[in-house]
């Protein structure tokens, strides 16, 4: 039996119907257009995926107060893929077959998106993906479009910082699934470009929780920095276990984990000096159109300052609105063509894709200092200087 996800219906605000001519040319029942797909409402990706959907919800409500899409109110339907590849595939097959979704969005992360893209390609349904592994777009697909920085650049800033402070020996570790592998490959490329010696390059199983043996290998290699292509749970475990094993490095960088609020909440002072990557930061220095209002509205609604996962969801909706406006239709082929050609300014900067469906955003690198995430790379947006991670005994004295 095909497993059904838990469907979350996002309440839509009453909207004044606008653009009647466009709507009548592409009418939907009850003047409602349904945007939908799956997300990790539960499972290992639920933290960042939940914030991503919150960004979507906020934008949908704002969009409906302005008249929706082509005069249609927007309804968002998200099914729970449980962070599971097989469940995601089955759900998208069902959603396409049942015909209740007018405009599709993708699941959270490269691991699920790569699988779902096969379904959408076969059914010729365009969708925008919350995924960063460029291998997804190197398979010649025509119906999947990206808005994230590609995984190869996630730890670019960390490698540059290691070079900047004169480190020569680095270890690159990471989970063995699609996205972390791409992150690790990118870090390796940048290390080679900058002339750093990668003394250890090793992957681990996606369910690994005990990194003792791996971290001992790092210690034995003489690495001065650890570049970790990881998610939240594994990066938290690695930081804890470095402390427990009394292993010192001058730089520890990870991908998804450090950007989540729970990273500092769980680790406390152990999170200090950790380097992370972000697609975006709620910082005026970035200067993107509409970001100030987005930050205020998100905080008022959810009680927290948005991180890049929330911003991603909001700007994904911005992109979809621009695409539908240019297409003048909900027809899948017309929407696909509009994705390929439209350019739009979002709260995360300008979005436009190349011939593969990839955009060229790079993101920013931050360091946790005094419990806060401050930008340290690239130089033109840096809020403060990068701090070398002190030895354990030095930190204990403070």
C-alpha positions as CSV (number, residue, x, y, z in Angstrom):
1,X,0.0,0.0,0.0
2,X,1.3,3.4,-0.9
3,X,2.0,5.3,2.3
4,X,0.0,8.5,2.6
5,X,1.7,11.5,4.1
6,X,0.2,13.7,6.7
7,X,-1.2,16.6,4.7
8,X,-0.9,20.0,6.2
9,X,-3.3,22.6,4.8
10,X,-2.1,26.1,5.2
11,X,-5.0,28.4,5.8
12,X,-5.4,31.1,3.2
13,X,-6.6,34.6,3.7
14,X,-9.5,35.9,1.9
15,X,-8.3,37.9,-1.1
16,X,-9.7,40.4,-3.5
17,X,-9.8,38.7,-6.9
18,X,-7.6,40.5,-9.4
19,X,-6.3,40.0,-12.9
20,X,-9.7,38.6,-14.0
21,X,-8.7,38.4,-17.6
22,X,-5.6,36.2,-16.9
23,X,-7.6,34.1,-14.4
24,X,-10.4,33.4,-16.9
25,X,-7.8,32.2,-19.4
26,X,-6.5,29.6,-17.0
27,X,-9.3,29.0,-14.5
28,X,-9.1,26.7,-11.5
29,X,-12.1,25.4,-9.5
30,X,-13.3,28.0,-7.0
31,X,-10.6,30.3,-8.1
32,X,-8.0,28.4,-6.0
33,X,-4.6,27.3,-7.2
34,X,-2.9,24.5,-5.3
35,X,0.8,24.6,-4.7
36,X,2.1,21.3,-3.2
37,X,4.6,18.6,-2.8
38,X,6.3,17.0,0.2
39,X,8.5,18.0,3.0
40,X,10.2,16.4,6.0
41,X,7.6,17.2,8.6
42,X,9.1,14.4,10.6
43,X,12.4,12.5,10.4
44,X,16.0,13.5,10.4
45,X,15.5,16.6,8.2
46,X,12.5,18.0,10.0
47,X,14.4,20.8,11.7
48,X,15.5,22.8,8.7
49,X,12.6,21.5,6.6
50,X,10.1,22.9,9.1
51,X,11.6,26.4,8.9
52,X,11.6,26.2,5.2
53,X,7.8,25.5,5.2
54,X,7.3,28.3,7.7
55,X,8.8,30.7,5.1
56,X,6.4,29.3,2.5
57,X,3.4,29.8,4.8
58,X,4.3,33.4,5.5
59,X,4.7,34.2,1.8
60,X,1.5,32.5,0.8
61,X,-0.5,34.5,3.2
62,X,1.1,37.7,2.0
63,X,0.6,36.7,-1.6
64,X,-3.1,36.1,-1.0
65,X,-3.6,39.5,0.5
66,X,-2.3,40.9,-2.9
67,X,-4.7,38.8,-5.0
68,X,-2.9,35.5,-5.2
69,X,-1.6,34.0,-8.5
70,X,-3.4,35.0,-11.7
71,X,-6.4,36.0,-9.6
72,X,-6.5,32.7,-7.8
73,X,-6.2,32.3,-4.0
74,X,-3.2,30.1,-3.2
75,X,-3.5,26.9,-1.1
76,X,-0.4,25.2,0.1
77,X,-0.6,21.4,0.5
78,X,2.4,19.6,2.0
79,X,2.6,15.9,2.7
80,X,5.1,14.3,5.1
81,X,7.8,12.3,3.3
82,X,9.2,11.5,6.8
83,X,12.7,12.3,5.5
84,X,12.6,9.0,3.6
85,X,13.5,8.5,-0.1
86,X,11.1,5.8,-0.9
87,X,8.2,7.6,0.8
88,X,8.9,10.8,-1.2
89,X,8.9,8.9,-4.5
90,X,5.6,7.2,-3.7
91,X,4.0,10.4,-2.6
92,X,5.0,12.4,-5.7
93,X,3.7,9.5,-7.9
94,X,0.4,9.7,-6.1
95,X,0.2,13.5,-6.1
96,X,0.8,13.6,-9.9
97,X,-1.7,10.7,-10.5
98,X,-4.5,12.2,-8.4
99,X,-4.1,15.6,-10.2
100,X,-4.9,17.8,-7.2
101,X,-1.7,19.9,-7.4
102,X,-1.4,22.7,-9.9
103,X,2.2,23.8,-9.1
104,X,4.8,21.6,-7.6
105,X,7.5,22.3,-5.1
106,X,10.3,19.8,-4.2
107,X,11.1,18.0,-0.9
108,X,13.9,19.1,1.5
109,X,17.5,18.2,0.5
110,X,19.4,16.6,-2.3
111,X,19.0,13.1,-1.1
112,X,15.2,13.2,-1.7
113,X,15.2,15.7,-4.6
114,X,17.5,13.5,-6.7
115,X,15.0,10.6,-6.4
116,X,11.9,12.8,-6.9
117,X,13.4,14.5,-9.9
118,X,13.1,11.2,-11.8
119,X,9.3,11.1,-11.1
120,X,8.8,14.7,-12.2
121,X,10.9,14.3,-15.3
122,X,8.9,11.3,-16.4
123,X,5.6,13.2,-15.9
124,X,6.9,16.5,-17.2
125,X,6.0,18.5,-14.1
126,X,8.4,21.4,-13.4
127,X,9.4,22.1,-9.8
128,X,11.8,24.2,-7.8
129,X,14.1,22.3,-5.6
130,X,15.5,22.9,-2.1
131,X,18.7,21.1,-3.0
132,X,22.3,21.9,-3.6
133,X,24.1,18.9,-5.2
134,X,24.8,19.9,-8.7
135,X,24.9,16.2,-9.8
136,X,21.1,16.4,-9.8
137,X,21.4,18.9,-12.7
138,X,24.2,17.2,-14.5
139,X,21.9,14.3,-15.5
140,X,20.3,16.3,-18.3
141,X,17.0,16.9,-16.5
142,X,14.7,19.7,-17.8
143,X,12.0,20.0,-15.2
144,X,14.0,20.7,-11.9
145,X,15.3,24.1,-11.0
146,X,17.6,25.2,-8.2
147,X,17.8,28.3,-6.0
148,X,20.4,27.2,-3.4
149,X,24.1,27.7,-3.5
150,X,25.6,24.5,-4.9
151,X,27.1,22.0,-2.5
152,X,30.6,22.4,-3.9
153,X,30.7,25.9,-2.5
154,X,29.3,25.2,1.0
155,X,32.7,24.9,2.7
156,X,34.6,27.1,0.2
157,X,34.8,29.9,2.9
158,X,36.1,27.5,5.6
159,X,38.9,26.3,3.3
160,X,39.8,29.9,2.5
161,X,39.8,30.8,6.2
162,X,42.2,27.8,6.9
163,X,44.5,29.1,4.2
164,X,44.1,32.7,5.4
165,X,45.5,31.8,8.9
166,X,48.3,29.7,7.5
167,X,47.1,26.2,8.1
168,X,48.6,23.6,5.9
169,X,47.0,20.2,6.9
170,X,43.3,19.6,6.9
171,X,41.0,16.6,7.3
172,X,37.8,16.4,5.2
173,X,35.1,14.1,6.6
174,X,31.4,13.6,5.8
175,X,28.3,11.5,5.5
176,X,28.3,9.2,2.5
177,X,24.9,10.4,1.0
178,X,24.6,12.7,-2.1
179,X,24.7,16.2,-0.6
180,X,27.6,15.7,1.9
181,X,29.6,13.9,-0.8
182,X,29.3,16.9,-3.1
183,X,30.2,19.2,-0.2
184,X,33.3,17.1,0.5
185,X,34.3,17.0,-3.2
186,X,34.0,20.8,-3.3
187,X,36.1,21.3,-0.2
188,X,38.8,19.0,-1.7
189,X,38.8,21.0,-4.9
190,X,39.3,24.3,-3.1
191,X,42.0,22.8,-0.9
192,X,43.9,21.7,-4.0
193,X,43.4,25.2,-5.6
194,X,44.8,26.9,-2.5
195,X,47.6,24.4,-2.0
196,X,46.4,22.8,1.3
197,X,47.4,19.3,2.1
198,X,44.3,17.0,2.7
199,X,45.8,14.5,5.1
200,X,42.5,12.6,5.6
201,X,39.5,12.2,3.4
202,X,36.9,9.8,4.8
203,X,33.1,9.3,4.7
204,X,30.9,7.6,7.3
205,X,27.4,5.9,7.3
206,X,24.4,8.2,7.4
207,X,23.2,6.7,10.7
208,X,26.6,6.9,12.4
209,X,26.6,8.4,16.0
210,X,30.0,7.3,17.4
211,X,32.8,9.2,15.7
212,X,35.6,8.1,18.2
213,X,37.5,6.0,15.7
214,X,37.2,8.6,13.0
215,X,38.3,11.5,15.2
216,X,41.3,9.5,16.4
217,X,42.3,9.1,12.8
218,X,42.0,12.9,12.4
219,X,44.3,13.3,15.5
220,X,46.8,10.8,14.1
221,X,46.9,12.5,10.7
222,X,48.1,15.7,12.3
223,X,45.3,17.8,10.8
224,X,45.1,21.4,11.9
225,X,41.5,21.8,10.7
226,X,38.4,19.6,10.3
227,X,36.1,20.2,7.4
228,X,32.9,18.3,8.1
229,X,30.3,17.7,5.3
230,X,27.5,16.9,7.7
231,X,24.0,17.5,8.9
232,X,22.8,18.5,12.4
233,X,23.0,15.4,14.5
234,X,26.4,14.3,13.2
235,X,28.0,17.7,13.5
236,X,26.7,18.1,17.1
237,X,28.1,14.6,17.9
238,X,31.5,15.4,16.4
239,X,31.9,18.6,18.4
240,X,30.9,16.9,21.6
241,X,33.2,13.9,21.0
242,X,36.2,16.2,20.1
243,X,35.8,17.7,23.5
244,X,35.4,14.4,25.2
245,X,38.5,13.0,23.5
246,X,40.4,16.2,24.2
247,X,41.4,16.6,20.6
248,X,42.4,20.1,19.5
249,X,42.1,21.7,16.1
250,X,42.4,25.3,15.0
251,X,39.3,25.3,12.9
252,X,36.2,23.1,12.9
253,X,33.7,23.8,10.1
254,X,30.4,22.0,9.3
255,X,27.5,22.5,6.9
256,X,23.9,22.3,8.0
257,X,24.2,22.0,11.8
258,X,25.8,25.2,12.9
259,X,23.1,27.3,11.1
260,X,20.3,25.8,13.1
261,X,19.3,27.5,16.4
262,X,19.4,24.1,18.2
263,X,23.1,23.7,17.5
264,X,24.1,26.3,20.1
265,X,21.2,25.3,22.4
266,X,22.5,21.7,22.5
267,X,26.2,22.4,22.7
268,X,26.4,25.5,24.8
269,X,29.9,26.8,25.1
270,X,31.2,23.8,23.1
271,X,29.7,25.5,20.0
272,X,32.1,28.5,20.4
273,X,34.4,29.1,17.4
274,X,32.7,26.6,15.2
275,X,32.5,27.7,11.6
276,X,29.3,27.3,9.5
277,X,27.8,28.0,6.1
278,X,24.7,29.9,5.4
279,X,22.8,30.6,2.2
280,X,21.7,33.9,3.8
281,X,21.9,35.8,7.1
282,X,19.4,38.2,8.5
283,X,21.9,41.0,8.3
284,X,21.4,44.4,6.7
285,X,24.9,44.3,5.3
286,X,23.6,42.0,2.6
287,X,21.2,44.7,1.4
288,X,18.7,42.5,-0.5
289,X,15.3,43.9,-1.5
290,X,12.5,43.2,1.0
291,X,14.7,41.3,3.5
292,X,14.1,43.8,6.4
293,X,10.3,43.4,6.1
294,X,10.6,39.7,5.8
295,X,12.7,39.5,9.0
296,X,10.2,41.6,10.9
297,X,7.2,39.7,9.7
298,X,8.7,36.3,10.3
299,X,9.7,37.2,13.8
300,X,6.3,38.6,14.6
301,X,4.6,35.4,13.3
302,X,7.0,32.7,14.7
303,X,8.7,34.5,17.6
304,X,12.2,33.9,16.2
305,X,14.6,35.6,13.8
306,X,14.6,33.6,10.5
307,X,17.6,31.6,9.4
308,X,18.4,30.7,5.8
309,X,16.1,27.7,5.7
310,X,13.1,30.0,6.4
311,X,14.4,32.6,3.9
312,X,14.8,29.8,1.3
313,X,11.1,28.9,1.6
314,X,10.0,32.5,1.4
315,X,12.1,33.3,-1.6
316,X,11.1,30.0,-3.3
317,X,7.5,31.4,-3.2
318,X,8.8,34.7,-4.6
319,X,10.4,32.9,-7.5
320,X,7.3,30.8,-8.2
321,X,5.1,33.9,-8.2
322,X,7.4,35.6,-10.7
323,X,7.5,32.5,-12.9
324,X,3.7,32.2,-13.0
325,X,3.3,35.9,-13.8
326,X,5.7,35.5,-16.7
327,X,4.1,32.3,-17.9
328,X,0.6,33.8,-17.6
329,X,-0.6,30.3,-17.0
330,X,-0.5,27.2,-14.8
331,X,0.3,25.0,-17.8
332,X,3.3,22.8,-16.9
333,X,5.2,23.5,-20.2
334,X,4.7,27.2,-20.0
335,X,5.8,27.2,-16.4
336,X,8.9,25.2,-17.2
337,X,9.8,27.7,-19.9
338,X,9.3,30.6,-17.6
339,X,11.6,29.0,-14.9
340,X,14.3,28.8,-17.6
341,X,14.1,32.5,-18.5
342,X,12.8,34.6,-15.7
343,X,15.0,36.8,-13.5
344,X,13.8,38.1,-10.2
345,X,15.1,40.0,-7.2
346,X,14.3,38.2,-3.9
347,X,15.1,38.6,-0.2
348,X,18.2,36.5,-0.9
349,X,19.4,38.4,-4.0
350,X,19.0,38.0,-7.7
351,X,17.7,34.7,-9.0
352,X,18.3,33.4,-12.5
353,X,19.3,30.0,-13.7
354,X,21.7,28.8,-16.4
355,X,21.0,26.3,-19.1
356,X,21.2,23.4,-16.6
357,X,18.6,25.0,-14.3
358,X,21.2,26.1,-11.7
359,X,21.6,29.5,-10.2
360,X,25.0,30.9,-9.1
361,X,24.5,31.9,-5.5
362,X,27.5,31.3,-3.2
363,X,26.3,32.1,0.3
364,X,28.3,33.3,3.3
365,X,30.5,31.8,6.1
366,X,30.0,32.6,9.7
367,X,31.6,31.8,13.0
368,X,29.9,31.3,16.4
369,X,31.3,33.9,18.7
370,X,29.8,34.5,22.2
371,X,26.9,32.4,21.2
372,X,26.1,34.4,18.1
373,X,26.7,33.7,14.4
374,X,28.8,36.5,12.9
375,X,29.9,36.7,9.3
376,X,33.6,36.2,8.7
377,X,33.8,35.5,4.9
378,X,33.9,36.8,2.3
379,X,35.7,39.9,3.3
380,X,33.2,42.4,1.8
381,X,30.4,41.2,4.2
382,X,32.5,40.2,7.2
383,X,31.2,41.6,10.5
384,X,34.4,40.7,12.4
385,X,37.6,38.8,12.1
386,X,37.8,35.0,12.2
387,X,39.1,33.6,15.5
388,X,41.4,30.6,15.7
389,X,39.9,27.9,18.0
390,X,41.9,27.9,21.2
391,X,43.2,24.8,22.9
392,X,40.9,23.1,25.4
393,X,43.0,24.2,28.4
394,X,43.0,27.8,27.3
395,X,39.2,27.8,26.9
396,X,38.8,26.2,30.3
397,X,40.6,29.2,31.9
398,X,38.2,31.7,30.4
